[in-house]
Amino acid sequence: MIKPDRVTTTTCPYCGVGCTLQLHVKDDFIYKVTSPFDSPVNKGNLCVKGRFGYDFIYHPKRILKPMVRRYLLDGGQETVDRSEFPQFTVNGQRSTDWVETDWDTALDITADKLTEIYRRDGSDAMAVYCCAKATNEDNYLLQKMYRALFRTNNVDHCTRLCHAGSVVALQQAIGSSAMSNTASQVLLNDVFMVVGSNTTENHPIIALQMKEAVMKHGAQMIVVDPRRIELVDFAALWLPLKPGTNVPLFSAMAQVIVRENLVNWEFVKSRTEGIEDFIASLEKFTPEYAESVSGVPADDIRRAARLYANAKNAAIYWGMGISQLSHGTASALALIHLAFLTGHIGRDGTGLNPLRGQNNVQGASDMGAMPFHYPGYMRVDEEENATKWEKAWNVEPGGLSRKLGLTTTEILSHAHPGGVRALYIMGENPMMSEPNLNETRRHIEQLEFLVSQDIFINESGAYADVFLPAVPFAEKDGTFSNTDRRVQRVRAAHPPRGLSRPDWQIICDLALRLESRLNPFDPAQDKRPTAKWDYAHPEEILREMADVNPDYAGITYERIEKTGIIYPVPDLSHPGTPTLFTEDFPRGRGKFIPLDYVPVMEEPDDEFPFIFTTGRVLEHWHGGTMTRHSALDEAYPEARLEIHPADAEIHGIRDGQAVRVSSRRGEVVLRATLTEKTSVGVVFTSFHFHEAAANLLTNDALDPQAKIPEFKACAVQVFPARDADLANPEVMLARGRY
């Protein structure tokens, strides 16, 4: 039996649950992961990713030295044809176009090119993708660098691609965008709804708590999902709606609540506004109308409404089946209205709870990694907020931009002469995560300069001019904020491998170089003030942010040493706030917002008869950069298309057969799995596999308010294909992992 040199307690780098991990280290190698039973988040439980998905740290393809394109060492060139960039490897051999170098060379080249483009084309030419996998401190510094030095709000991260619709809806109706309660409070529910969330595979530890609520505490669960996910086996009621019909379904539930006088009028009158106009807007949303649109029986809609409204403590937990639609904001508002009507918010065991997908997507949003907000969700176009951050960052009055920035989905579409010319990507992978990837590729090829800061060269890094090797979670210190708003410690288990460095250190070194170029020392001339970049430890970074952001004001590393703390934490003596809105909402009164039903942008037709929807599987995570460099890839090695047996029979498709799936934007080839888990007329695949990238097919139509794409519904056709096509590089998006 191996005896560890040390056991390091840290936080899981995968989903938003934020499980506590114990990394068992021998000779600077993690050989086992466990979890303490006293963890308030996961109580010793771990999913397969948390337990076994750490070995990507030691994968031979991890990049351990800075790399630049050869032409940058040869004096550069006027233009670069990025469409002809060689991949990282060719026939298993490293491409000669990449050259390993030292940190000074890589950072000097990066600083020189960014400064050149900024001076020539201005703030609008600069953009950055922050990262929901990185720490709070990493994200705070990167958005600070772009705002304080390049004076741009073209700052965003993957929240734009997952819960942007939820964020906008909650901000409009409540004035806050985080979960109102904690996931563990499901044990206090007597009724709860799980909507558009395959929780068992996306948030397995929360799913365990949901099952416990049903099996041990007698709660009744309502599952709303087009697929027969595992939680349906534990549900009192399953509403298998057609993808994209959330608004009529939940508005019909609201109509039932109003017509049967199940409204909590005391709550509505004392804490909300707009009820009269809202009730008038419900007239058309009868259960029968909702059935005709969604496919859910009218009687089941009535039953769901009564269950939820009559509960003592009811809550709603939702995932990207709500938000990843061109009407994602309206879908989330339809859920918020149900909570307002019944008063199921502002108490323990109730609430509106969007389940965050990535380990630190909540924290990255808190840190201001968004185009409309500084840290603490302070609008960038409000003078008072800009003034606060100018003082904090030692920026001259009026120096920060008051102009709303471009979102993730807009940054690449603006990549062209006269638009965005330089893009810095920390840990994100738009060439897997953006919709309509053929169009995304055309945009990324238009960039003049691209920097990738990551641990592997992924599909996006293959287009980079400079690669800066960062470290994974187990080689860095900092904090993550989970879906519960719990801020927790991240600790290094062993030193960085090779020459890789923590993200915050890379950013600080680059920022100092940028400062010297943008503010050359000349005592005879005025120059811009300089921000602080010489931090000794990530804790200094967190405290700088917390001095201005009141939600984090009472959070210190000492206070979160053992179990973390749930913000808002307004002062150093405050215990944290598991339940929000107990007395009022941040905007004052909750706002009812009348809705109309807008169908998905692309309905099935004779040419493309199936609705195509996407999601995750238990063994993998997002674009696969981490899990597909792990032994988990052996457990689930290829993409699968789930199709109902009745549809398969009509189209002559056998289980395990190669099929070609095509949309108006692209096509992929993968194997079919015949299953009644999906509904007739709906096909499903995950988005983890570059060989059959789901986002070649998906629609880039945007929610006009949240700017989130319609990942969850587009029209496709499915044909039998040849097995040989599965290995044909002309069929696939990529010719192998870079």
C-alpha positions in Angstrom: 0.0 0.0 0.0 1.4 3.4 -1.0 1.9 5.8 1.8 1.6 9.4 0.6 4.2 12.1 1.2 1.2 14.5 1.8 -2.5 14.9 1.3 -3.6 18.2 -0.2 -7.2 19.4 0.2 -8.5 21.3 -2.7 -11.7 21.8 -4.9 -12.7 19.7 -7.9 -12.0 21.3 -11.3 -15.1 20.0 -13.1 -18.7 20.9 -12.6 -20.2 23.7 -10.5 -20.9 21.5 -7.5 -17.5 22.2 -6.1 -16.7 19.0 -4.3 -13.9 18.8 -1.8 -11.0 16.7 -3.0 -8.1 15.2 -1.1 -5.1 14.7 -3.4 -2.8 11.9 -2.2 0.7 12.7 -3.4 3.8 10.6 -3.6 7.0 11.9 -5.2 5.2 14.8 -6.7 2.6 12.6 -8.4 -1.1 12.3 -7.5 -1.9 8.6 -7.3 -5.3 8.7 -5.5 -8.2 11.1 -4.9 -10.6 10.8 -1.9 -13.0 13.2 -0.2 -13.6 14.0 3.5 -17.0 12.9 4.8 -17.3 16.2 6.7 -17.3 18.3 3.5 -20.5 20.4 3.5 -20.8 20.2 -0.3 -20.4 16.5 -1.1 -20.0 14.6 2.2 -17.4 12.3 0.9 -19.2 11.5 -2.4 -17.4 12.0 -5.7 -18.4 11.3 -9.3 -16.2 9.4 -11.8 -14.6 12.7 -13.0 -13.8 13.9 -9.5 -12.5 10.5 -8.4 -10.5 9.4 -11.5 -10.3 12.4 -13.9 -7.1 13.9 -12.6 -4.6 12.1 -14.7 -4.7 14.6 -17.6 -2.2 16.5 -15.5 0.5 14.0 -16.5 -0.5 13.4 -20.1 2.4 13.5 -22.5 0.7 16.0 -24.8 0.5 18.6 -22.1 2.5 21.7 -23.1 5.3 22.5 -20.6 7.2 25.2 -22.4 6.2 28.5 -24.0 5.8 28.2 -27.8 5.7 30.7 -30.6 5.2 30.4 -34.3 8.5 30.3 -36.2 7.7 33.4 -38.2 7.6 35.5 -35.0 11.2 34.6 -34.3 12.1 35.3 -37.9 11.1 38.9 -37.7 7.3 38.5 -38.1 5.3 39.1 -41.3 2.7 41.6 -42.4 -0.2 39.1 -42.7 -0.7 35.5 -41.7 -3.0 33.0 -43.5 -4.3 31.3 -40.4 -6.4 28.9 -42.5 -3.1 27.3 -43.5 -1.7 27.0 -40.0 -0.1 23.6 -39.5 -1.6 21.6 -36.7 0.4 20.8 -33.6 1.4 17.4 -34.9 1.6 15.9 -38.3 1.6 12.1 -38.5 2.5 12.0 -34.9 5.5 14.4 -35.3 5.6 17.8 -33.8 5.1 20.5 -36.4 8.2 22.6 -37.2 6.0 25.7 -37.3 5.9 25.8 -33.5 9.2 26.7 -31.7 9.7 26.2 -28.0 11.2 29.2 -26.3 11.7 30.9 -22.9 9.2 32.9 -21.0 10.9 36.3 -21.6 10.8 35.8 -25.3 7.2 34.6 -25.4 5.9 37.4 -23.2 8.0 40.1 -25.0 6.6 39.0 -28.3 3.1 38.9 -26.9 3.4 42.4 -25.3 4.9 43.9 -28.4 2.2 42.6 -30.7 -0.7 43.5 -28.4 0.8 47.0 -27.9 1.3 47.5 -31.6 -2.3 46.5 -32.5 -3.7 48.6 -29.6 -1.8 51.7 -30.6 -2.7 51.3 -34.2 -6.4 50.3 -34.0 -7.5 51.3 -30.5 -9.6 49.6 -27.8 -12.2 48.1 -30.1 -9.5 45.9 -31.7 -8.7 44.1 -28.4 -10.7 41.2 -26.9 -10.2 38.5 -24.3 -11.9 35.3 -23.3 -11.6 34.7 -19.6 -12.1 31.2 -18.2 -14.6 29.4 -16.0 -12.0 26.7 -15.3 -9.5 29.2 -13.9 -9.6 30.7 -10.4 -11.3 33.8 -9.2 -7.9 35.5 -8.9 -6.9 34.5 -12.5 -10.1 35.9 -13.9 -10.1 39.1 -11.9 -6.6 39.9 -13.1 -7.2 39.2 -16.8 -10.3 41.4 -17.0 -8.5 44.0 -15.0 -5.6 43.9 -17.5 -7.8 44.4 -20.5 -10.0 47.1 -18.9 -7.2 49.1 -17.2 -4.5 48.8 -19.9 -6.4 48.4 -23.2 -9.5 50.3 -22.0 -11.9 47.8 -23.5 -14.9 45.9 -22.2 -14.6 43.2 -24.8 -14.3 40.7 -22.0 -16.4 37.6 -21.7 -16.2 33.9 -20.9 -18.3 30.7 -21.3 -21.3 31.9 -19.2 -22.4 33.5 -22.5 -22.7 29.9 -23.9 -24.5 28.3 -20.9 -26.6 30.4 -18.5 -26.6 33.9 -20.1 -30.4 33.6 -20.5 -30.8 32.8 -16.9 -28.5 35.6 -15.8 -30.4 38.2 -17.8 -33.8 37.0 -16.7 -32.9 37.0 -13.0 -31.3 40.4 -13.3 -34.4 41.8 -14.9 -36.9 40.2 -12.5 -34.9 40.2 -9.3 -31.7 42.2 -9.7 -29.4 39.3 -8.9 -28.3 36.4 -11.1 -27.0 33.7 -8.7 -28.8 30.7 -7.2 -31.1 31.9 -4.5 -30.6 28.9 -2.2 -28.1 26.0 -2.0 -28.3 22.7 -3.7 -28.3 20.8 -0.4 -31.6 22.6 0.5 -33.3 20.1 -1.8 -33.5 18.0 1.3 -35.9 20.6 2.7 -38.2 20.5 -0.3 -41.5 18.7 -0.3 -41.9 19.4 -4.0 -39.2 20.4 -6.5 -38.9 20.8 -10.2 -35.9 19.7 -12.3 -36.1 21.5 -15.6 -33.7 21.1 -18.6 -31.0 19.5 -16.4 -29.7 16.0 -16.8 -28.5 16.3 -13.2 -27.4 12.7 -12.8 -24.8 13.2 -15.5 -24.1 16.9 -15.3 -24.1 17.4 -11.5 -24.0 13.9 -10.1 -23.6 14.8 -6.4 -26.6 17.2 -6.5 -28.5 14.3 -8.1 -27.7 12.1 -5.2 -29.2 14.7 -2.9 -32.3 14.9 -5.1 -32.7 11.1 -4.9 -32.3 11.3 -1.1 -35.0 14.0 -0.9 -37.4 11.7 -2.7 -36.4 8.3 -1.2 -35.7 9.3 2.4 -37.7 12.5 2.9 -40.8 11.9 0.8 -40.4 14.9 -1.6 -42.2 14.8 -4.9 -40.1 15.6 -7.9 -41.3 17.0 -11.3 -38.9 16.4 -14.2 -39.3 18.6 -17.2 -37.1 17.3 -20.1 -37.6 16.0 -23.6 -35.4 13.0 -22.7 -36.2 10.3 -20.3 -33.2 11.0 -18.0 -32.5 8.8 -15.0 -34.2 11.2 -12.6 -37.6 10.3 -14.3 -37.4 7.0 -12.4 -37.6 8.9 -9.2 -40.2 11.5 -10.3 -43.8 11.8 -9.4 -44.4 13.4 -12.7 -42.5 13.7 -16.0 -43.3 16.4 -18.6 -41.6 15.4 -21.8 -41.9 18.7 -23.7 -40.7 19.4 -27.2 -37.4 21.3 -27.2 -37.9 25.0 -27.2 -41.5 25.1 -25.8 -40.7 26.1 -22.2 -42.6 29.4 -22.3 -46.1 28.0 -23.2 -45.6 25.1 -20.8 -44.7 27.2 -17.7 -47.1 30.0 -18.7 -49.9 27.4 -18.8 -48.9 26.3 -15.3 -49.1 29.9 -14.2 -52.5 30.2 -15.7 -53.7 27.2 -13.7 -52.3 28.7 -10.5 -54.2 31.9 -11.2 -57.5 30.4 -12.3 -57.6 27.9 -9.4 -56.7 30.7 -7.0 -53.5 29.0 -5.8 -51.7 32.3 -5.8 -49.9 33.5 -2.6 -51.5 36.9 -2.8 -49.8 38.1 0.4 -46.4 37.6 -1.2 -47.5 38.9 -4.6 -48.9 42.2 -3.2 -46.0 42.8 -0.7 -43.0 41.8 -2.8 -43.8 42.0 -6.6 -45.1 44.4 -9.2 -46.8 44.0 -12.6 -49.2 41.3 -11.6 -52.2 42.7 -13.5 -50.5 42.9 -16.9 -49.0 39.5 -16.3 -52.3 37.9 -15.6 -53.8 39.5 -18.7 -51.0 38.0 -20.7 -51.8 34.5 -19.6 -55.2 34.3 -21.3 -53.9 32.6 -24.4 -51.7 30.1 -22.5 -54.3 27.5 -21.7 -53.1 23.9 -20.8 -54.7 22.7 -24.0 -52.8 25.3 -26.1 -49.6 24.4 -24.3 -50.3 20.7 -25.1 -50.7 21.5 -28.8 -47.3 23.2 -28.8 -45.2 21.2 -26.3 -46.8 17.8 -26.6 -47.3 17.6 -22.8 -50.8 16.5 -21.8 -52.9 19.3 -20.5 -53.9 17.3 -17.4 -50.2 16.7 -16.5 -49.7 20.5 -16.8 -52.5 21.1 -14.4 -51.2 18.4 -12.0 -47.7 19.9 -12.0 -49.1 23.4 -11.3 -51.1 22.1 -8.4 -48.2 20.1 -6.9 -45.8 23.1 -7.1 -48.3 25.7 -5.9 -49.7 23.7 -2.9 -46.3 22.7 -1.6 -45.1 24.1 1.7 -41.5 24.4 0.4 -41.0 24.1 -3.4 -37.9 24.9 -5.5 -36.9 24.9 -9.1 -33.5 23.7 -10.3 -32.7 24.2 -14.0 -30.0 23.7 -16.5 -29.2 24.7 -20.0 -32.4 23.2 -21.4 -33.9 26.5 -20.3 -31.1 29.0 -21.2 -29.5 27.7 -24.5 -32.3 28.9 -26.7 -32.9 32.0 -28.8 -35.6 32.8 -26.2 -33.6 31.6 -23.2 -34.3 34.7 -21.3 -38.1 34.3 -21.7 -37.8 30.6 -20.7 -36.1 31.6 -17.4 -38.6 34.4 -16.8 -41.4 31.8 -17.1 -39.9 29.9 -14.3 -39.3 33.0 -12.2 -43.0 33.9 -12.5 -44.0 30.5 -10.9 -41.9 31.3 -7.9 -43.4 34.8 -7.6 -47.0 33.6 -7.9 -46.5 31.0 -5.1 -44.1 32.8 -2.9 -41.6 29.9 -3.2 -38.6 32.1 -2.8 -36.8 33.9 0.0 -37.1 30.9 2.5 -34.9 27.9 3.2 -36.0 25.0 1.0 -37.4 27.1 -1.8 -35.9 29.3 -4.5 -34.8 29.7 -8.1 -31.6 27.7 -8.7 -29.8 27.6 -12.0 -27.2 24.8 -11.8 -23.9 26.2 -13.1 -22.0 23.9 -15.5 -18.3 24.7 -14.9 -16.4 24.6 -11.7 -15.9 28.4 -11.5 -18.4 29.9 -13.9 -20.1 31.6 -11.0 -16.8 33.0 -9.8 -15.6 34.2 -13.2 -18.9 36.1 -13.5 -18.5 37.5 -10.0 -15.0 38.6 -11.0 -16.3 40.8 -13.9 -15.4 38.4 -16.7 -18.3 39.8 -18.7 -18.7 42.7 -21.2 -21.4 44.5 -19.2 -20.1 44.3 -15.7 -17.2 45.0 -13.4 -16.6 42.6 -10.5 -19.7 42.5 -8.3 -22.1 42.9 -11.3 -21.5 46.6 -11.4 -22.6 48.0 -14.8 -19.6 49.4 -16.8 -21.8 52.1 -18.3 -22.7 53.6 -14.9 -20.4 56.5 -13.9 -20.3 55.6 -10.2 -19.1 52.1 -10.8 -16.4 53.1 -13.3 -15.2 55.7 -10.8 -14.8 53.1 -8.1 -12.7 50.8 -10.3 -10.6 53.7 -11.6 -9.6 54.5 -8.0 -9.0 50.8 -7.2 -6.8 50.3 -10.3 -5.1 53.7 -10.2 -6.6 54.7 -13.6 -6.9 58.4 -14.4 -10.5 59.7 -14.0 -12.5 58.9 -17.1 -9.9 56.4 -18.2 -12.0 53.3 -18.1 -14.4 52.7 -21.0 -18.1 53.3 -20.3 -19.0 51.4 -23.6 -20.6 48.0 -23.3 -18.3 45.4 -24.7 -18.7 42.5 -27.2 -20.0 39.2 -25.9 -18.3 35.8 -26.5 -20.6 35.2 -29.5 -19.9 38.6 -30.9 -16.1 38.8 -30.5 -15.3 36.3 -33.2 -18.0 37.6 -35.5 -16.3 41.0 -35.3 -12.9 39.5 -36.2 -12.1 41.3 -39.4 -10.2 44.3 -40.6 -11.7 47.3 -38.8 -13.0 45.0 -36.0 -11.3 42.8 -33.5 -7.7 42.1 -34.5 -6.2 40.6 -31.4 -7.7 37.9 -29.2 -6.4 36.5 -25.9 -7.9 33.1 -24.9 -7.3 31.8 -21.4 -8.5 28.2 -21.1 -11.5 28.5 -23.4 -12.0 26.6 -26.7 -14.4 28.5 -29.0 -13.6 26.1 -31.9 -15.5 23.5 -29.9 -18.0 25.5 -27.9 -19.3 28.1 -30.4 -22.3 27.2 -32.6 -22.0 26.8 -36.3 -18.3 25.9 -36.2 -17.7 26.3 -39.9 -18.6 29.9 -39.5 -16.5 30.2 -36.3 -13.5 28.8 -38.2 -13.9 31.5 -40.9 -13.9 34.2 -38.2 -10.9 32.9 -36.2 -8.9 32.8 -39.4 -9.4 36.6 -39.7 -7.6 37.4 -36.5 -4.3 39.2 -36.8 -2.9 37.9 -33.5 -4.1 35.2 -31.2 -2.7 34.1 -27.9 -3.6 30.8 -26.2 -3.0 30.4 -22.5 -3.8 26.8 -21.6 -2.5 23.4 -20.6 -3.0 21.7 -24.0 -3.1 22.9 -27.5 -6.7 22.3 -28.4 -8.8 23.1 -31.5 -8.6 26.8 -30.8 -5.0 26.9 -29.8 -4.1 25.3 -33.1 -4.8 28.8 -34.6 -2.6 30.7 -32.0 0.5 32.7 -32.7 1.8 32.3 -29.1 1.1 29.5 -26.6 1.6 30.3 -22.9 1.7 27.0 -20.8 -0.5 27.4 -17.7 -1.0 24.9 -14.9 -4.0 22.8 -13.9 -5.9 23.1 -10.7 -3.5 20.8 -8.8 -0.5 23.0 -9.4 -2.0 26.4 -8.3 -3.4 28.3 -5.3 -6.5 30.4 -5.4 -10.3 30.1 -5.0 -13.3 28.8 -6.9 -17.0 29.8 -6.3 -19.4 27.0 -6.8 -23.0 27.0 -7.9 -24.1 27.5 -4.3 -22.1 30.8 -4.2 -19.6 29.0 -1.8 -16.1 30.4 -2.2 -13.6 27.6 -1.5 -9.8 27.2 -1.5 -7.8 25.7 -4.4 -4.3 24.5 -3.3 -1.3 23.3 -5.2 -0.5 19.6 -4.5 2.9 19.7 -6.1 5.0 22.2 -8.1 4.2 23.1 -11.7 5.6 20.6 -14.3 8.2 21.8 -16.7 8.2 25.6 -17.2 4.4 25.9 -16.9 3.2 28.7 -14.6 0.0 29.6 -12.7 -2.3 31.9 -14.8 -2.1 34.8 -12.4 1.7 34.9 -12.5 1.6 34.8 -16.4 -0.9 37.7 -16.4 1.1 39.8 -13.9 4.3 39.4 -15.9 2.6 40.2 -19.2 0.8 43.2 -17.6 4.1 44.7 -16.3 5.5 44.4 -19.8 2.4 46.1 -21.2 2.6 48.9 -18.7 6.2 49.6 -19.6 5.3 49.8 -23.3 2.1 51.8 -22.9 3.7 54.1 -20.2 7.4 54.5 -21.2 9.4 56.1 -18.4 10.0 59.8 -19.2 10.0 62.1 -16.2 9.6 65.1 -18.5 6.2 63.9 -19.8 2.9 63.1 -18.2 2.1 59.4 -18.3 -0.9 57.3 -17.3 -0.8 56.0 -13.7 0.1 52.4 -13.3 -2.0 49.7 -11.7 -0.7 47.1 -9.2 0.7 43.9 -10.8 3.3 42.9 -8.3 1.3 40.5 -6.1 3.2 38.0 -3.8 0.2 35.6 -3.4 -3.3 35.1 -4.8 -4.8 36.2 -1.5 -3.6 39.7 -2.2 -5.6 39.6 -5.5 -8.8 38.4 -3.8 -8.5 41.1 -1.2 -8.1 43.9 -3.8 -11.3 42.7 -5.5 -13.1 42.3 -2.2 -12.3 45.9 -1.1 -14.7 47.1 -3.8 -17.1 44.2 -4.3 -19.3 44.1 -1.2 -20.4 40.5 -1.8 -16.9 39.3 -1.1 -15.9 42.0 1.5 -15.8 39.5 4.4 -14.0 36.7 2.6 -10.4 36.0 3.5 -8.3 32.9 2.9 -8.2 32.4 6.7 -12.0 32.3 6.9 -12.4 29.8 4.1 -9.5 27.6 5.1 -11.7 24.6 6.0 -15.1 24.7 4.5 -15.5 27.9 2.4 -18.2 30.5 2.9 -21.3 31.4 0.9 -21.5 34.9 -0.3 -22.8 37.6 0.2 -20.4 38.2 3.1 -20.5 41.9 3.7 -18.0 42.0 6.6 -15.4 40.0 8.4 -17.8 38.8 11.1 -20.6 37.8 8.8 -21.3 34.0 8.6 -22.4 34.0 4.9 -25.8 33.9 3.2 -27.1 30.5 2.1 -30.6 31.8 1.4 -31.1 35.1 -0.5 -34.0 37.5 -0.7 -35.5 36.7 2.7 -36.8 40.3 3.1 -36.6 41.9 -0.3 -35.0 41.7 -3.8 -32.0 43.7 -4.9 -34.2 45.6 -7.4 -36.8 46.2 -4.6 -39.9 44.4 -5.9 -39.8 41.3 -8.0 -41.0 42.1 -11.5 -43.6 40.1 -13.5 -42.7 40.5 -17.2 -45.5 39.4 -19.7 -44.2 36.9 -22.3 -45.1 35.7 -25.8 -44.3 32.3 -27.2 -41.6 32.5 -29.9 -40.8 29.1 -31.5 -37.3 27.9 -32.0 -35.6 29.6 -35.0 -35.4 26.4 -37.0 -38.4 24.0 -36.9 -38.2 20.5 -38.5 -39.5 20.2 -42.1 -39.4 17.6 -44.8 -35.8 18.1 -45.6 -34.6 18.2 -42.0 -37.2 16.3 -40.1 -35.5 15.8 -36.7 -35.0 18.2 -33.8 -31.3 18.0 -32.8 -30.4 18.7 -29.2 -27.1 18.5 -27.3 -25.7 17.9 -23.8 -23.1 16.1 -21.7 -22.4 12.6 -20.6 -21.1 11.5 -17.2 -17.6 10.6 -18.2 -16.7 13.8 -20.1 -16.8 17.5 -19.7 -17.3 20.3 -22.1 -14.9 20.4 -25.1 -13.0 17.4 -23.8 -9.7 19.2 -23.4 -9.3 17.6 -19.9 -11.3 14.4 -19.8 -10.2 13.3 -23.3 -6.6 13.5 -22.1 -7.6 11.2 -19.2 -8.3 7.5 -18.7 -12.0 8.6 -18.7 -11.7 8.6 -22.5 -11.4 4.9 -22.5 -14.7 4.6 -20.6 -16.5 6.6 -23.2 -14.3 6.7 -26.3 -16.6 8.0 -29.1 -19.6 10.2 -29.8 -23.0 8.6 -30.0 -26.3 9.8 -31.5 -29.3 8.8 -29.5 -32.3 8.1 -31.7 -35.7 6.6 -30.8 -36.2 3.0 -32.1 -39.3 4.1 -34.0 -37.4 6.8 -35.9 -34.5 4.4 -36.5 -36.8 1.8 -38.1 -38.4 4.3 -40.4 -34.9 5.5 -41.6 -33.3 2.1 -41.8 -30.8 2.7 -39.0 -29.4 -0.2 -36.8 -28.0 0.1 -33.3 -24.3 0.8 -33.5 -24.4 1.7 -37.1 -22.5 4.8 -38.5 -24.9 7.6 -39.4 -24.4 10.9 -41.1 -26.2 13.8 -39.3 -26.5 17.0 -41.4 -28.0 20.4 -40.8 -28.1 23.6 -42.9 -24.6 24.4 -41.5 -22.6 21.2 -41.5 -22.5 17.5 -41.0 -20.9 14.9 -38.8 -20.6 11.1 -38.8 -21.0 9.1 -35.6 -22.5 5.8 -34.3 -26.2 5.5 -33.5 -27.6 4.3 -30.2 -31.2 3.2 -30.3 -32.9 4.2 -27.1 -36.3 5.2 -25.7 -34.4 7.7 -23.5 -35.0 10.2 -26.3 -38.4 11.2 -27.7 -39.8 10.4 -31.2 -38.6 13.1 -33.5 -35.7 14.2 -31.3 -32.1 13.1 -31.6 -29.3 13.9 -29.1 -25.5 13.8 -28.9 -22.9 15.2 -26.6 -20.5 18.1 -27.5 -17.3 16.6 -26.1 -15.9 15.0 -29.3 -13.9 16.9 -31.9 -14.2 14.0 -34.3 -18.0 14.5 -34.5 -18.3 18.1 -33.2 -22.0 18.7 -32.4 -21.5 22.4 -32.9 -20.9 22.0 -36.6 -24.6 21.4 -36.7 -26.0 23.8 -34.1 -27.7 27.1 -34.9 -25.9 30.4 -34.2 -29.2 32.3 -33.9 -29.0 34.4 -30.7 -31.3 35.4 -27.8 -31.6 39.1 -28.5 -31.2 40.0 -24.9 -28.7 37.5 -23.5 -26.8 36.9 -26.8 -26.7 33.2 -26.1 -26.9 30.8 -29.1 -29.7 28.3 -29.7 -27.7 25.1 -28.9 -30.7 23.1 -27.7 -32.7 23.0 -30.9 -32.1 22.9 -34.6 -33.3 20.8 -37.6 -31.3 17.9 -38.9 -31.5 14.9 -41.2 -30.1 11.5 -40.3 -28.9 8.9 -42.9 -27.1 5.6 -42.6 -23.4 6.0 -43.4 -20.5 3.7 -43.9 -18.4 2.6 -40.9 -15.3 3.7 -42.9 -16.6 7.3 -42.7 -15.9 7.3 -39.0 -12.2 7.3 -39.7 -12.2 9.4 -42.8 -10.5 12.8 -42.1 -12.4 14.4 -44.9 -15.6 13.8 -43.0 -14.4 15.0 -39.6 -14.0 18.4 -38.2 -10.3 17.7 -37.3 -7.6 15.3 -38.2 -6.8 14.3 -34.7 -6.1 15.9 -31.3 -3.5 18.7 -31.8 
